[in-house]
Amino acid sequence: MYPPDLKEIHPEDVFRTEIPGFDELFSLGGIPKGNIVLIAGGPGAGKSTFCRQICNNASLRKQHCLYVSFEENVEKIERSMIAFGWDVEKFEQEGLLIIQKMNPLDILRIKFGSIEGGESATEISMKIEPITIPRGFKPDVIVVDSLTAMVAATISKARNYRVYLQQLFNFFEETKATTFLITETEEVPKRYSTTGIEEFLADGIVVLYNIKRGSVRENALEVVKMRYTKHQKKVVAFEITDRGIVVYPDKLVSVE
C-alpha cells in the first residue's frame, strides 16, 4: 500500500525512462518521480548504457540530468553516448546534461574531513553536500556511476560508513531528483549492493543480467522492488542495439 500522502500518483508524478519496453513493467507506466533506484548487475550487463540512455531520453524532453562518474572520464562517457547516436554535445551546450568525473576519495574527504573517518555521527551530518551540484542547476535526474566505487574507497577506512550512507540517501531525497545508483554484483546476484545496506535504503532495485548460455550470453532484466507502484514480477529479455537498450516485457528468461 502507498503511504497516506501517496495513495494517488498522478501522471505528472511519474518519471518515464522511455527505454522501449521498460516502462511497461510498471502499472504507472514509469517510475515514481523522486525515487532512488539501484541499477544492479555484473560486468558487461549494460548498467551504464541503461543509465546513459535514461539521461539521453530525459534531455530530449528538456529535463536536466547530472551524471557523476567515479571511474570513466568525461570524454569516454561522451564517446559511448555518441556511439548510440545520442547528441550529448548538444545537451551539454544547452545546459541540460552535466557529466562530472570525481575521485571517490574526494567524496570521503568532503564528508568525513579526512580518510580516517574518525568524526562523530553529528559531525558527519554537518558536513557539506556529498556530491557537488553546480550552482543554479536543478537536476531532474541524477546518475551515480558507480556507488560500488564510492563504497570501495570508504568502507574500509570510515568507521561511520553506515551514517555516511544514510546521509547520502538523504541528500538524494532532498534534491527531489529521480536518482539511479549503479552497483556492481555477481552475474546472478544474491545481494544487490556491496554492503546490503543500500538495497534497504533504496526505493527501487532493477537488476540487469548477462547470463552465459553455452558459448553465448543472454541479457535479461528484473524489477526486484519499486516503492509506490506495482510492477511485473518476472525476468524479461532485453538487447543492446546500435540505438540503445530495448526491453521485451513478454519474453521471459530463466536465470537459473
N, C-alpha and C positions, 0 to 999 in steps of 0.2 A: 504493500500500500504506500501511497505517497504521503509525505509529511503534510500536516494540515494546510500549510501555505502553498503546497504544490499539487493539490488534488487535480487541478485542471491546468494543463500546459497548453498554451495557445500556439498556433503555427509560428508566430514571430519569436517564440521562445525555443525553437528547435534549430540546431545547427546541422545543416546538410553538407556532408563531405562532397557530394556529387561524384564520388567514385562509383562508376557503374556497378549496380547490383548491391552495393554495401548498405546504403540507407534503407533498402527494402527489408533488411533484417530486423528493423525496429518498428514497433507499432505506431510510433510518432512520425516515421519517415525520416528519422535522423536522430542525433544525439541531443539531449537537453543542453541548452547553452549554459556555459559556466562549469560543466562537468570536467573533472580531472581524470584523464584516461591513460592507463598503462598500455603501451603497444609492445607486447612481449613476443619473444621468439629467438630462435637460434641464428647462427651466422648464415647470411645469404637468403633469409626468409622474405626479405622485401620491406622491412620495417621503415627504413629511411625513405625509400621510394614512396611508401604509403603516406608518410607524413609530409613529404615534399609535394606530393600530388594534392593533398588537402590544402597546402599553402597556395599552390597554383590556382586551384579552383576558387578558393576564398578571395584571392587577389583579383580574379576575373570579375567577382561580384563587388569589387571596390571595398572589401574588408581588409583590415590591417593585420599583418602577420609578423611575428617575431620568431625567428629560427635561431636557437642557441646551440652551437656545436662545441663539444669538448674534445673532439677527435679530428675530424676533417677540417681543412682550412676552407675559407670562403670561396676561393677560386674553384676548388674541386666540387663543392656543392653546386655552384653555379653551372659548371660544365655538365654535371649529372642531370640537372634540370633541363638545360638547353638540349641535351641529347634526346629528350622526350618531346621536344618541340614547344616547351613552355617558355614564355617570353619573360624570363626572370629579370633581365636587364631593364625592361620597360617598367616592371613592377617596382624595382628598386628606385628608378628615376622618378616615378610618380609618388614615392613615399609610402607605398602600400606594403612593401616587404623589406624587412631588415634582417640580414644574416650576420650573426655575431660569432666569432671564434673566441672561446675563453679557455683559460687553463684551469682545470678543476682545483688545483692547489690554491689558485687565487680566490676561488669561492670559499675555501676553508679559511683563508686569512681574513676575508671580508667578514665572515660570520663569527669566527672564533677569535680573531685578532692575532692568532699565531697558529702554527701547525701542531702545537702541543695540545690545543683544545682543552685547556685547564679551567676555563671560566665556569661560573655557576650558570644554572638554567636561566636565572633572571638576567644575568649579564648577556647571555646569548640572545635572548629575546629582544634586547635593546639595541642590538647591532643594526647596521644599515641593511637595505634590501639585498637578498642573496643573488639576484640577477639584475643587472642594470638595464632599465628600460629608458631609452633616450627621452629627454625632456620634451613634452608635448606630444609624444607618441602613445596612443592608447590602443593596445593590440586587442583584436577580436579573437585571435588565435595565437597561442604560444606553443612552440615545439622545443623540447629539450632532448638533444641527441648526443650523448645518452645519459640517463640517470645512473646507469651502471658505472660509467666513468667517474662520475662525481662520488659515488659510494666508494669506489676503489681508492680514491685519493683521501677519503676522510675516515672510513670506518675503522682502520687500524690505528689511527692517530688521535681521533677525537672521542673522549670518554662520554661526551654528551651528544653523540650522534643521534640518538632517538629524539632528543629535544630539537636538534637542528632539523631533522626530517619533518617533524611536526610544524616547525616554523616555516619550512619551505612550502609545505602544502597550504598552510595558512596564507602565505604570500600569494600563491597562485589563485586561491579562492578570492582574495581581496581584489585582484585585478579584474575579476568577473569575465576573464577570457576563457574560452574553451581550450583546455590545455592537454597536450599529448606528450607523454613521457616515455621515451624508448628505453626498454630494459632487455638486456641480453640473458637468454636462458639456454637450457639444453634443447635439443632438437624437438623432443616431446616433453615439455616441462611438467614437473610435479609442483613446482613453485614458480611464481610469475615475477619475482623480483629477487635481488641479491640477498636481502635480509629477511624478507617475508613481511616486514612492517609496511612497506609501500602498498602492497595489494589490499591491506585493510583500510588504509587512508584514502586510496583512490576511489572515485565514483564508478569507474568502469575498467574492465580488462578486456582487451582484444588480443588474441593470440594468433600469430602467423606461423604456419608450419612449413618446413621444407623437408619433406619426407622422402627417404630413399626407397625406391621400389626396384629391386634388382639393380640394373645398370642405369636407371633414370631416377629423377627426383620429381616429386609432385607437390605443388603448392596448395595449401588449404588455409582456411581462416575460421576462427570461432570467437563468438562474443561470450565470454565467460560470465561477466556481470555488467550491468549498466543501471545505475540508480535512476529512478523517476520515469522509467519507461519499460515496457515489456519488450523482450527480444526473442528471436528464434533460438532455440537451444539445440543447435546442430553444427557439425563441422562441414563447411562447404568449400568447394574448389574455387581457386582464382588463378589467374595467369598474369604475368608481366609482359605486356605487349610493347610495341615500339611507341605507343602513345600513353603508356602508363598501365596501372593495375585495372583489371576487370574481374569482378566477383560474380560467381554463378550460384545464386541462392538456392536453386533447385537441384544442384549437382552435389550429392553427399559424398563425403570422403571418410574412410576409416583411418584412424591414426594409430591403431594397434599393430 
